Amino acid sequence: SGGQKQRTALARALYADADVYLLDDVMSALDAHVGRWIFDRVIAGPHALLAGKTRVLVTHQQHFLPAADLVVVMDEGRVQHVGSYAELTAAGVTFSGLAPDTATDDGEGAGGGDGEGAGGAEGTEGGGEEEAAAPEGGGADGGAAAAAEAESERRKRSGSVAVKSSSGLSDIHVLKLIQEHIGSAYYTVGIIDLLEMRLLVMARESHKEHITDVEAAREATGIGGVWGNKGGLIVKLTAYGSSMVFVSCHLAAHQKEKFVLARNGNVEEVITEARIGQKDVDLDCQFDHCFWLGDLNYRVDLGIPAGKPREAKEDHDAHWAEVQALVSAGKFAELMACDQLRAQQRAGRVFVGFREGEYAFPPTFKVNRVRGFDYKKQRISSYCDRVLWKSTPAAADRVTLAALAAHAELGTSDHKPVSATFVVQCAPPPAPLPKARAGEFPIIQFHSLKGSGLLALDPNGKSDPFVKFLANPPGMLRGGSGKAGEPPATKMKPKTLDPEYGAGDLPAFQAAVATPADLARVTLFLSVFDWDRLNADDHMGQATLSLAAAAAAKGPQSFELPVVRGSVQRGTLSGSFEVLWPSDAGYDASTVGANLDNRGCCSIM
């Protein structure tokens, strides 16, 4: 991975035992906590391996600057400021665009840290200042580190994030063109890249104070599962109280069935490895709205309806001609009926729960680089370029696809770009009420819960499943946890893929609301985990349960829901539960918070 390469290069440099070291962004691909460890122990700590050497460090990370004797601030190759960190901050230099000391747990090879709202990837307009710092022997000032952390939180609340470029490529020209085209009324909410992939989220300046909780992550799925020629980029935010996540990705190419499965695996890897927001819930499930776009690379295959993919090389020309006949006749619905992505969705193998508009235009791949739809015979004409979305049950009726179009006039690629316009009704969710009002909270009591066909994660072909209960909005649930600070959870059932939880295995907990209308806007996530004695528990997927019907209903409510992991169905959860309000018979707050934990070291297995 990129992080491994950087650490290897740094180790080789150490063995050279030189007098002068030129360190060009040597921690850009490391998680923030790993970069800090290396900085303190190798580069600039009191006992660092390079102590006593002359070190010139080029960095975009502000939290390293207090340890430098001299800081040189550069912008587009020109020196802007020179001085110590203390001198520059006293003079009002704000180090715009630098990443403070924060970590997004997006895996090795991802740059860490939040940046200034108007910033961008490395070398971009407003966020492209570079710092050449020669660290002194002492470690970074603790007060400055605390200040950097506070600044990170301020920037996160203000609604902007710039994640460090993973590729070292400067996008200043492209971003300038985008900014010039859309105008100064817009600002950069979030930007992240992965080699040649870019995700840029922008918003009107007038919305800036209402866009908060911005976070970004990336996941490489290319060669060896780490190379960034394929993968996903993620930016999540909250706008006027509604949570959203944008995912841009480039999936595995080619026509054959084995590549279809590879694409499915790419999607699953992006979702399961790039953990943002609530780490115990997949990113495509936990937010009000998830928008997924990019070159998904799924192809048209006219053999799909008969269950016989047309993969033979000698059949390519005939297959291509048949597809072209449908394109010329404008029979786009017939083409989409033979679309690999739609077929995989129907089988529950990818993008479970996602919706998509009607593609009332010709396939966007593979075209000659001219205006209009002029197709190359090298590949079967296909709808590779897609936009999908998914919402929680409580927010599903607040998003509408207003337009979906391909832009044939653009001829700079072998793909035609696709645009989608959505209308989203942003509505602040109910805020969790204070604990002092717990007597008004409803009790959510599960009476039974059964899993069927869950994912096998242990060497014996089984799992040790238990279920955590989480919610959108986050932090809404009270009580029912076996351990302090953890969400409500069931007991663990050993060595099974079909667990059954009785009344004594299930927690009672409360939702911190006071009215049925507010409870109807809460979505529960029943997140299934495989208990592990020595390592972290493994996520097996989650079921999404709407509380809208139960909020005002009397008596138990039954459900049967798919368990989804990485957008793939991995079994089902079924059972019954009811909501008890303080005025209902049987309401007993003493049942909330019972300790059901049986996952400790002394559990009987």
C-alpha positions as CSV (number, residue, x, y, z in Angstrom):
1,S,0.0,0.0,0.0
2,G,1.0,3.6,-0.2
3,G,1.7,3.7,3.6
4,Q,3.9,0.6,3.4
5,K,5.9,2.2,0.6
6,Q,6.4,5.4,2.5
7,R,7.6,3.6,5.7
8,T,10.0,1.4,3.6
9,A,11.5,4.4,1.9
10,L,12.0,6.2,5.2
11,A,13.6,3.1,6.7
12,R,16.1,2.9,3.7
13,A,16.9,6.6,4.2
14,L,17.7,6.0,7.9
15,Y,20.2,3.3,7.0
16,A,22.1,5.8,4.8
17,D,23.0,7.8,8.0
18,A,23.2,11.0,6.0
19,D,23.8,14.5,7.4
20,V,20.9,16.1,5.5
21,Y,17.5,14.6,4.9
22,L,14.9,16.0,2.4
23,L,11.5,14.5,3.4
24,D,8.8,15.2,0.8
25,D,5.5,14.5,2.4
26,V,6.7,11.2,3.8
27,M,3.5,10.7,6.0
28,S,0.8,11.7,3.5
29,A,-0.5,8.1,3.0
30,L,-0.4,7.2,6.7
31,D,-3.3,7.3,9.2
32,A,-2.9,10.4,11.4
33,H,-2.0,8.4,14.6
34,V,0.6,6.4,12.7
35,G,2.1,9.6,11.2
36,R,2.3,11.2,14.6
37,W,4.1,8.1,16.0
38,I,6.7,8.2,13.2
39,F,7.1,11.9,13.5
40,D,7.8,11.7,17.2
41,R,10.1,8.7,17.2
42,V,11.8,9.0,13.8
43,I,11.9,12.6,12.7
44,A,11.6,15.2,15.4
45,G,11.0,13.8,18.9
46,P,13.5,14.3,21.7
47,H,14.9,10.8,21.1
48,A,14.1,10.6,17.4
49,L,16.4,8.5,15.2
50,L,17.1,11.6,13.1
51,A,17.9,13.9,16.1
52,G,21.0,15.9,15.4
53,K,20.5,15.8,11.6
54,T,19.4,18.6,9.3
55,R,15.8,17.7,8.2
56,V,13.7,19.6,5.6
57,L,10.2,18.3,5.7
58,V,7.6,19.3,3.1
59,T,4.1,18.8,4.6
60,H,0.5,19.8,4.4
61,Q,-0.1,18.9,8.1
62,Q,-0.2,21.8,10.5
63,H,0.3,19.9,13.7
64,F,4.0,19.1,12.7
65,L,4.9,22.8,12.4
66,P,5.5,23.7,16.0
67,A,8.5,21.3,16.2
68,A,10.3,23.2,13.4
69,D,13.1,25.7,13.8
70,L,11.9,27.5,10.6
71,V,8.7,27.3,8.6
72,V,8.6,28.4,4.9
73,V,5.0,28.8,3.6
74,M,4.7,28.4,-0.2
75,D,1.8,28.8,-2.6
76,E,2.0,27.7,-6.2
77,G,5.8,27.5,-6.0
78,R,6.3,31.0,-4.5
79,V,7.5,31.7,-0.9
80,Q,4.8,33.6,1.0
81,H,6.0,33.6,4.6
82,V,9.2,32.6,6.5
83,G,9.7,32.4,10.3
84,S,9.1,30.2,13.3
85,Y,5.7,28.8,13.8
86,A,5.1,31.1,16.8
87,E,6.2,34.1,14.8
88,L,4.0,33.3,11.9
89,T,0.9,32.6,14.0
90,A,1.5,35.8,16.0
91,A,1.7,37.7,12.6
92,G,-1.8,36.3,11.7
93,V,-0.7,33.6,9.2
94,T,-3.6,31.1,9.2
95,F,-2.0,28.3,7.2
96,S,-5.1,28.0,5.1
97,G,-5.7,24.5,3.6
98,L,-3.5,22.5,6.0
99,A,-4.8,19.3,7.5
100,P,-4.9,19.4,11.3
101,D,-4.2,16.3,13.4
102,T,-7.4,14.3,12.8
103,A,-7.8,10.7,11.6
104,T,-10.5,9.3,9.4
105,D,-10.3,5.5,9.8
106,D,-10.3,4.8,6.1
107,G,-7.5,2.4,5.9
108,E,-3.8,2.6,5.1
109,G,-3.0,4.6,2.0
110,A,-5.5,7.3,2.9
111,G,-4.4,10.7,3.8
112,G,-5.7,11.8,7.1
113,G,-7.1,15.0,8.4
114,D,-9.6,17.8,7.9
115,G,-8.8,20.8,5.9
116,E,-10.1,24.4,5.4
117,G,-13.5,24.7,3.8
118,A,-12.2,26.5,0.7
119,G,-9.3,24.1,0.4
120,G,-8.9,21.1,-1.8
121,A,-6.5,18.3,-2.7
122,E,-2.8,18.9,-2.7
123,G,-1.9,22.1,-4.6
124,T,-5.5,23.3,-5.2
125,E,-6.8,26.8,-5.1
126,G,-7.2,28.1,-1.6
127,G,-5.9,25.0,-0.1
128,G,-2.6,24.5,-1.9
129,E,-0.1,26.1,0.4
130,E,2.9,23.9,1.1
131,E,5.1,24.1,4.1
132,A,8.8,23.3,4.1
133,A,9.8,22.8,7.7
134,A,13.1,22.0,9.3
135,P,12.2,20.3,12.6
136,E,14.3,20.9,15.7
137,G,15.3,18.2,18.1
138,G,12.4,18.7,20.6
139,G,8.9,17.3,20.2
140,A,5.8,19.1,19.1
141,D,4.4,21.5,21.6
142,G,1.5,19.9,23.5
143,G,-0.5,23.2,23.6
144,A,-0.2,23.5,19.9
145,A,-1.4,19.9,19.4
146,A,-4.4,20.7,21.6
147,A,-5.1,23.9,19.6
148,A,-4.9,21.9,16.3
149,E,-7.4,19.4,17.7
150,A,-9.8,22.2,18.7
151,E,-9.3,23.8,15.3
152,S,-10.2,20.5,13.7
153,E,-13.5,20.3,15.6
154,R,-14.3,23.9,14.7
155,R,-13.7,23.1,11.0
156,K,-15.8,20.0,11.2
157,R,-18.7,21.9,12.7
158,S,-18.4,24.7,10.2
159,G,-19.1,22.2,7.4
160,S,-16.0,21.6,5.3
161,V,-13.2,19.1,4.9
162,A,-10.3,18.7,2.5
163,V,-8.6,15.3,2.6
164,K,-5.0,15.1,1.6
165,S,-4.2,13.9,-1.9
166,S,-3.2,10.2,-2.0
167,S,-1.6,10.6,-5.4
168,G,0.5,13.7,-5.0
169,L,-1.1,15.0,-8.2
170,S,-2.1,18.7,-8.4
171,D,-5.7,19.4,-9.5
172,I,-5.3,23.1,-9.4
173,H,-6.2,23.6,-13.1
174,V,-9.2,21.3,-13.0
175,L,-10.6,22.8,-9.8
176,K,-10.0,26.3,-11.0
177,L,-12.1,25.5,-14.1
178,I,-14.9,24.1,-12.0
179,Q,-14.9,27.1,-9.7
180,E,-14.9,29.5,-12.6
181,H,-17.7,27.6,-14.3
182,I,-20.1,27.5,-11.3
183,G,-19.1,30.8,-9.9
184,S,-18.1,32.3,-6.5
185,A,-21.5,31.7,-5.0
186,Y,-20.4,28.1,-4.3
187,Y,-17.7,26.8,-1.8
188,T,-16.0,23.4,-1.4
189,V,-17.7,21.3,1.2
190,G,-15.4,18.3,0.8
191,I,-12.9,17.0,-1.7
192,I,-11.0,13.7,-1.8
193,D,-9.0,11.9,-4.4
194,L,-7.5,8.5,-5.1
195,L,-4.9,8.5,-7.9
196,E,-7.0,9.7,-10.9
197,M,-10.4,9.5,-9.1
198,R,-11.9,12.7,-7.7
199,L,-14.9,13.5,-5.5
200,L,-15.8,17.1,-5.1
201,V,-18.9,18.2,-3.1
202,M,-19.8,21.9,-3.3
203,A,-22.6,24.0,-1.9
204,R,-23.9,27.6,-2.1
205,E,-22.2,29.9,0.3
206,S,-25.7,30.8,1.7
207,H,-26.0,27.2,3.0
208,K,-22.6,27.1,4.7
209,E,-23.7,27.6,8.3
210,H,-26.3,24.9,7.9
211,I,-23.8,22.2,6.6
212,T,-22.0,20.4,9.4
213,D,-20.5,17.1,10.5
214,V,-18.4,16.7,7.3
215,E,-16.2,13.6,7.1
216,A,-14.4,11.9,4.3
217,A,-12.8,8.5,3.5
218,R,-11.4,6.5,0.7
219,E,-10.9,2.8,-0.1
220,A,-8.7,1.4,-2.8
221,T,-9.9,-1.9,-4.4
222,G,-7.5,-2.1,-7.3
223,I,-4.5,-4.5,-7.9
224,G,-3.9,-6.6,-4.8
225,G,-6.9,-4.8,-3.1
226,V,-4.8,-1.8,-2.4
227,W,-4.0,0.0,-5.6
228,G,-6.0,3.1,-6.2
229,N,-6.9,2.6,-9.9
230,K,-10.2,1.2,-8.6
231,G,-12.0,2.0,-5.4
232,G,-14.4,4.4,-3.7
233,L,-14.4,8.0,-2.4
234,I,-16.8,9.1,0.3
235,V,-17.9,12.5,1.7
236,K,-20.6,12.6,4.3
237,L,-22.3,15.7,5.8
238,T,-25.4,17.0,7.5
239,A,-27.4,19.7,5.7
240,Y,-30.2,21.4,7.7
241,G,-30.4,18.4,10.0
242,S,-30.6,15.8,7.2
243,S,-27.6,13.4,7.0
244,M,-26.2,12.5,3.6
245,V,-23.3,10.5,2.2
246,F,-21.9,10.8,-1.4
247,V,-19.9,7.8,-2.8
248,S,-18.1,8.0,-6.0
249,C,-16.4,4.8,-7.3
250,H,-14.7,3.1,-10.2
251,L,-15.2,-0.6,-10.3
252,A,-13.6,-3.5,-12.0
253,A,-13.9,-3.6,-15.8
254,H,-14.7,-6.1,-18.5
255,Q,-17.7,-8.2,-19.6
256,K,-17.5,-11.7,-18.2
257,E,-19.3,-13.1,-15.2
258,K,-16.1,-13.3,-13.1
259,F,-15.7,-9.5,-13.5
260,V,-19.4,-9.0,-12.5
261,L,-18.5,-10.7,-9.3
262,A,-15.4,-8.6,-8.9
263,R,-17.5,-5.5,-9.2
264,N,-19.9,-6.7,-6.6
265,G,-16.8,-7.4,-4.4
266,N,-15.5,-3.9,-5.0
267,V,-18.8,-2.4,-3.7
268,E,-18.8,-4.6,-0.7
269,E,-15.2,-3.7,0.1
270,V,-15.8,0.0,-0.2
271,I,-18.8,-0.2,2.2
272,T,-17.3,-2.6,4.8
273,E,-13.8,-1.1,4.9
274,A,-14.4,2.6,4.8
275,R,-16.1,3.1,8.1
276,I,-17.4,6.5,8.7
277,G,-20.1,7.9,11.0
278,Q,-21.4,5.1,13.3
279,K,-18.7,2.5,12.9
280,D,-21.1,-0.4,13.8
281,V,-23.4,0.4,10.8
282,D,-22.6,0.2,7.1
283,L,-22.2,3.7,5.4
284,D,-25.0,3.0,2.8
285,C,-27.6,2.3,5.6
286,Q,-27.0,4.7,8.4
287,F,-27.6,8.1,6.8
288,D,-30.9,9.7,5.7
289,H,-29.7,9.5,2.1
290,C,-26.9,7.8,0.3
291,F,-26.0,8.9,-3.2
292,W,-23.8,6.5,-5.2
293,L,-22.3,7.5,-8.5
294,G,-19.5,6.7,-10.9
295,D,-18.2,4.3,-13.5
296,L,-19.7,1.2,-12.1
297,N,-18.6,-0.8,-15.2
298,Y,-21.6,-3.1,-15.3
299,R,-22.4,-4.1,-18.9
300,V,-25.3,-5.0,-21.1
301,D,-25.6,-8.8,-21.8
302,L,-28.5,-9.9,-24.0
303,G,-28.1,-13.4,-22.6
304,I,-29.2,-12.4,-19.1
305,P,-33.0,-13.0,-19.5
306,A,-32.3,-16.6,-20.6
307,G,-29.7,-17.1,-17.8
308,K,-27.0,-17.7,-20.4
309,P,-24.4,-14.9,-20.4
310,R,-22.9,-14.2,-23.9
311,E,-19.3,-14.3,-23.0
312,A,-17.8,-16.3,-26.0
313,K,-15.2,-14.3,-27.9
314,E,-16.5,-15.6,-31.2
315,D,-20.0,-14.3,-30.4
316,H,-18.8,-10.7,-29.7
317,D,-19.5,-9.2,-33.2
318,A,-23.0,-10.7,-33.4
319,H,-23.7,-9.6,-29.8
320,W,-22.5,-6.1,-30.5
321,A,-24.6,-5.8,-33.6
322,E,-27.8,-6.9,-31.7
323,V,-27.2,-4.4,-29.0
324,Q,-26.6,-1.7,-31.6
325,A,-29.9,-2.5,-33.3
326,L,-31.7,-2.0,-30.0
327,V,-29.8,1.3,-29.5
328,S,-30.8,2.5,-32.9
329,A,-34.4,1.6,-32.3
330,G,-34.4,3.5,-29.0
331,K,-35.4,0.4,-27.0
332,F,-33.5,1.5,-23.9
333,A,-35.8,-0.3,-21.5
334,E,-35.0,-3.6,-23.3
335,L,-31.3,-2.9,-22.9
336,M,-31.8,-2.2,-19.2
337,A,-33.6,-5.5,-18.8
338,C,-30.3,-7.1,-19.9
339,D,-28.2,-5.0,-17.6
340,Q,-25.8,-6.8,-15.3
341,L,-26.3,-4.4,-12.4
342,R,-30.0,-4.8,-12.4
343,A,-29.7,-8.6,-12.6
344,Q,-27.3,-8.6,-9.6
345,Q,-29.7,-6.3,-7.7
346,R,-32.6,-8.7,-8.3
347,A,-30.5,-11.5,-6.9
348,G,-29.6,-9.6,-3.8
349,R,-25.9,-9.7,-4.6
350,V,-25.2,-5.9,-4.7
351,F,-26.9,-2.6,-4.0
352,V,-29.7,-4.1,-2.0
353,G,-32.3,-1.4,-1.2
354,F,-30.9,1.2,-3.7
355,R,-33.1,2.9,-6.3
356,E,-32.3,4.2,-9.7
357,G,-34.0,6.3,-12.4
358,E,-35.0,5.2,-15.9
359,Y,-32.2,5.5,-18.4
360,A,-34.2,7.0,-21.3
361,F,-31.1,7.6,-23.4
362,P,-28.5,5.5,-25.2
363,P,-25.7,3.6,-23.5
364,T,-22.8,5.9,-22.4
365,F,-19.9,3.4,-23.1
366,K,-17.9,2.7,-25.2
367,V,-17.9,5.7,-27.5
368,N,-15.6,7.5,-29.8
369,R,-14.3,10.8,-28.6
370,V,-16.6,12.9,-30.7
371,R,-19.9,14.6,-30.1
372,G,-22.9,12.3,-30.2
373,F,-23.2,8.6,-29.6
374,D,-20.7,6.9,-31.9
375,Y,-19.8,3.5,-30.5
376,K,-16.6,1.5,-30.7
377,K,-16.9,-2.1,-31.7
378,Q,-14.3,-3.1,-29.1
379,R,-16.8,-3.4,-26.3
380,I,-20.5,-4.1,-25.9
381,S,-22.3,-0.8,-25.6
382,S,-23.4,-0.5,-22.0
383,Y,-24.7,1.7,-19.2
384,C,-21.4,1.9,-17.2
385,D,-22.0,5.3,-15.8
386,R,-24.7,5.3,-13.1
387,V,-26.3,7.2,-10.3
388,L,-28.2,5.3,-7.5
389,W,-29.6,6.4,-4.1
390,K,-30.9,4.8,-0.9
391,S,-32.7,6.4,2.0
392,T,-33.7,5.3,5.5
393,P,-37.4,4.4,5.8
394,A,-38.1,7.6,7.7
395,A,-36.5,9.8,5.0
396,A,-37.5,7.8,1.8
397,D,-40.3,10.1,0.9
398,R,-38.2,13.2,1.2
399,V,-36.0,12.7,-1.9
400,T,-37.1,12.9,-5.5
401,L,-35.2,12.3,-8.7
402,A,-36.0,15.3,-10.8
403,A,-33.8,14.6,-13.8
404,L,-31.4,12.0,-15.2
405,A,-29.5,12.7,-18.4
406,A,-26.5,11.8,-20.5
407,H,-24.5,14.6,-22.2
408,A,-23.7,13.5,-25.7
409,E,-22.2,16.9,-26.6
410,L,-19.1,16.2,-24.6
411,G,-16.5,14.2,-26.5
412,T,-13.4,14.1,-24.3
413,S,-13.7,10.5,-23.1
414,D,-14.9,7.0,-24.2
415,H,-17.7,7.5,-21.7
416,K,-20.5,10.1,-21.9
417,P,-21.0,11.8,-18.6
418,V,-24.3,11.3,-16.7
419,S,-25.9,13.8,-14.5
420,A,-28.7,13.4,-11.9
421,T,-30.7,16.2,-10.2
422,F,-32.4,15.4,-6.9
423,V,-34.8,17.4,-4.8
424,V,-34.2,16.7,-1.1
425,Q,-36.6,18.0,1.6
426,C,-34.2,18.6,4.5
427,A,-35.9,18.2,7.9
428,P,-34.1,18.4,11.2
429,P,-34.5,15.1,13.1
430,P,-35.8,15.0,16.6
431,A,-33.0,15.9,19.0
432,P,-32.5,13.4,21.9
433,L,-34.1,14.7,25.0
434,P,-32.1,15.0,28.3
435,K,-32.0,12.2,30.7
436,A,-34.0,14.2,33.2
437,R,-37.1,13.6,31.0
438,A,-36.6,9.8,30.9
439,G,-40.0,9.3,32.5
440,E,-41.5,10.6,29.2
441,F,-39.5,8.3,26.9
442,P,-41.2,5.3,25.3
443,I,-39.8,1.8,26.0
444,I,-39.0,-0.4,23.0
445,Q,-39.4,-4.0,24.0
446,F,-38.4,-6.9,21.7
447,H,-40.3,-10.1,22.5
448,S,-38.6,-12.4,20.0
449,L,-35.8,-12.2,17.5
450,K,-34.6,-14.9,15.1
451,G,-31.8,-14.9,12.5
452,S,-31.8,-17.1,9.5
453,G,-28.9,-17.9,7.1
454,L,-26.5,-15.4,8.6
455,L,-22.9,-15.0,7.4
456,A,-20.4,-17.7,8.5
457,L,-17.2,-16.0,9.8
458,D,-15.6,-18.7,12.0
459,P,-13.4,-21.5,10.9
460,N,-16.0,-24.1,11.9
461,G,-18.4,-22.6,9.3
462,K,-20.5,-21.0,12.0
463,S,-20.6,-17.7,13.9
464,D,-21.3,-16.6,17.4
465,P,-23.9,-13.9,16.7
466,F,-25.3,-11.2,18.9
467,V,-27.2,-8.0,17.9
468,K,-26.5,-4.4,18.7
469,F,-29.3,-1.8,18.5
470,L,-28.4,1.6,17.0
471,A,-30.4,4.4,15.6
472,N,-30.7,7.2,13.1
473,P,-30.5,9.9,14.6
474,P,-27.4,8.7,16.4
475,G,-27.4,8.8,20.2
476,M,-31.2,8.3,20.4
477,L,-31.3,5.1,22.5
478,R,-31.0,4.9,26.3
479,G,-30.4,1.8,28.4
480,G,-30.4,-1.9,27.5
481,S,-26.6,-2.2,27.4
482,G,-24.5,-4.8,29.0
483,K,-21.5,-2.5,29.2
484,A,-21.1,1.2,29.9
485,G,-21.1,3.4,26.8
486,E,-22.2,0.6,24.5
487,P,-25.5,0.4,22.6
488,P,-28.3,-2.0,23.7
489,A,-27.4,-5.6,22.7
490,T,-28.8,-9.1,22.9
491,K,-27.0,-12.1,24.5
492,M,-24.6,-14.0,22.2
493,K,-25.7,-17.3,20.7
494,P,-22.7,-19.6,20.1
495,K,-21.9,-21.6,17.0
496,T,-25.0,-21.0,14.8
497,L,-26.1,-19.2,11.7
498,D,-29.8,-19.3,12.8
499,P,-29.8,-17.8,16.3
500,E,-33.0,-17.5,18.3
501,Y,-33.3,-14.9,21.0
502,G,-36.1,-15.3,23.6
503,A,-37.5,-12.6,26.0
504,G,-34.6,-13.2,28.4
505,D,-32.0,-12.6,25.7
506,L,-33.4,-9.3,24.5
507,P,-32.9,-5.9,26.0
508,A,-35.5,-3.3,26.8
509,F,-34.4,0.3,26.0
510,Q,-35.8,3.7,25.5
511,A,-35.8,6.2,22.7
512,A,-35.1,9.8,23.9
513,V,-38.3,11.3,22.5
514,A,-41.6,12.3,24.0
515,T,-44.2,12.0,21.1
516,P,-45.2,9.3,18.6
517,A,-44.5,11.8,15.8
518,D,-40.9,12.1,16.8
519,L,-40.5,8.4,17.3
520,A,-41.9,7.8,13.8
521,R,-38.8,9.6,12.5
522,V,-36.4,7.2,14.3
523,T,-34.9,4.3,12.3
524,L,-33.5,1.3,14.2
525,F,-30.5,-0.6,13.0
526,L,-30.3,-4.2,14.2
527,S,-26.5,-4.7,13.7
528,V,-25.3,-8.3,13.9
529,F,-21.8,-9.2,15.1
530,D,-19.8,-12.4,15.4
531,W,-18.4,-12.4,18.9
532,D,-14.6,-13.0,19.1
533,R,-12.8,-14.0,22.3
534,L,-9.4,-12.5,21.4
535,N,-10.0,-10.0,18.6
536,A,-12.6,-7.3,17.7
537,D,-16.1,-8.6,17.0
538,D,-16.8,-9.0,13.2
539,H,-19.7,-7.1,11.6
540,M,-22.1,-9.5,9.9
541,G,-24.5,-6.9,8.6
542,Q,-27.6,-5.0,9.7
543,A,-31.3,-5.0,9.3
544,T,-33.1,-1.6,9.1
545,L,-36.4,-1.3,11.1
546,S,-38.7,1.6,10.7
547,L,-40.6,2.7,13.9
548,A,-43.2,4.7,12.0
549,A,-46.0,2.0,12.2
550,A,-45.2,1.0,15.8
551,A,-44.9,4.5,17.2
552,A,-48.7,4.9,17.6
553,A,-49.8,1.3,17.4
554,K,-50.8,-0.9,20.4
555,G,-49.5,-4.3,21.0
556,P,-46.6,-6.3,19.4
557,Q,-45.6,-5.6,15.8
558,S,-44.1,-8.4,13.7
559,F,-41.3,-7.9,11.1
560,E,-39.0,-9.9,8.7
561,L,-36.1,-7.9,7.3
562,P,-33.0,-8.6,5.2
563,V,-29.6,-8.5,6.9
564,V,-27.4,-6.5,4.5
565,R,-23.6,-6.3,4.6
566,G,-21.7,-4.3,2.1
567,S,-25.0,-3.9,0.1
568,V,-25.3,-7.7,-0.2
569,Q,-28.1,-9.7,1.5
570,R,-26.6,-12.0,4.2
571,G,-29.6,-13.6,5.7
572,T,-32.7,-12.3,7.5
573,L,-33.9,-11.2,10.9
574,S,-37.5,-11.7,12.0
575,G,-39.4,-11.2,15.3
576,S,-41.8,-9.0,17.2
577,F,-41.5,-5.9,19.4
578,E,-43.8,-3.2,20.8
579,V,-43.6,0.4,21.9
580,L,-44.8,1.2,25.4
581,W,-45.6,4.8,26.4
582,P,-45.9,6.0,30.0
583,S,-49.7,5.9,29.8
584,D,-49.7,2.3,28.6
585,A,-50.4,-0.7,30.9
586,G,-47.2,-2.6,31.5
587,Y,-44.9,0.4,31.2
588,D,-42.1,-0.3,33.7
589,A,-38.9,1.8,33.5
590,S,-37.1,-0.6,35.8
591,T,-36.9,-3.1,32.9
592,V,-34.6,-0.7,31.0
593,G,-30.9,-1.2,31.3
594,A,-30.8,-4.8,32.4
595,N,-27.4,-6.4,31.9
596,L,-27.7,-9.1,29.3
597,D,-24.0,-9.4,28.5
598,N,-22.7,-12.9,28.2
599,R,-19.7,-12.2,26.0
600,G,-17.0,-12.0,28.7
601,C,-14.1,-14.3,29.3
602,C,-16.2,-16.7,31.4
603,S,-19.0,-17.3,29.0
604,I,-20.0,-21.0,28.6
605,M,-19.3,-21.8,24.9
